[in-house]
């Protein structure tokens, strides 16, 4: 996550830092307050727990096989994704 924050910093031209929020604090202070349907809440909580436990920490060549070329990388995504625009009031 620190590497992603560094890439965001470069792309945005300002410092972006990663803050490691403890899982239980995030669950109570952020996810529960989002007021999502229970099944969505549980799904997101499970995915976050699996990420925390490095259960998704593996590399494959699936993208290369599907696209017939290597992935372009996070820096390409940052350079080619428009910045979100503020929403106007209705």
N, C-alpha and C positions, 0 to 999 in steps of 0.2 A: 504494500500500500504506500510505503514511502517513495518507491520508484514511480508509482502513478502520480503521486502528489508532485514529484519533481517534474514529470512530463507536463502536467497541468500548469505548473508554474512557468515553464518555458513557453508553452502555447499561449498563455494568457498575459505573459509579461508582468506577472506579479507573483508574490510568494503564496503558495498553497501548502498547508501542512496537514498531515494525517494525524488524527487524534484517535487513539485506541480506546473506545468506550467499552467498559466491561459489559458482557452479554446481559446479565440480569438488570443492570441499570438501563441499558438500551431498551430491553423488553418492557420495563415498567414506565420509563420516562418518555419513550418515543413511540414504540410500536403500539402499545395498548391505547395510547391517546389518539392514535390515528383513526380509531373507531371503524375498523374494517370488519367485514363479515367474518364470523369465527373461523370458517374454513380457510380464508385468505390469511388471516392472522396466524393461524397455526402453520400454514405452508411457509410463509415468510420466516417465522421463528425457527422452523426446522432447517430451512436453507441456511440461515445465519449461523445456527449451531453447527451444522456440517462444515461450513466454511471455517468457523473458529477452530474446529477440530482437524482442519486440513484434509477433510475427506474429498474435497474437489481438487486437491493439489496434485495434478498429474497432467502430463503433456501427451497429446496425441497428434497424429498427422491427418486427422479427419477433415479439417478445413482444406488442406492442400489436396487431398484426394477428391473432395467434392467439387472444388473450384478448378482443379487442374493447375494451380499455381499456389505459391506460399501466401499466407495471410499478409495483409499490408501493414498491420501493427497499430498499436494504440495511438502513436503520433499521427498517423494518417487519418484516423478517425477524428482526432481533435482538430486537425487542420481543415477537414472537409465537412464538419457538422456545424450548421448555423447555430449561432448563439440563441438561447431562448429569448423571446421578446416578452416584455411585460404585458399582462392581460389587462384590457380596458374594462371598466365597470359597465355593467348592463343597465 
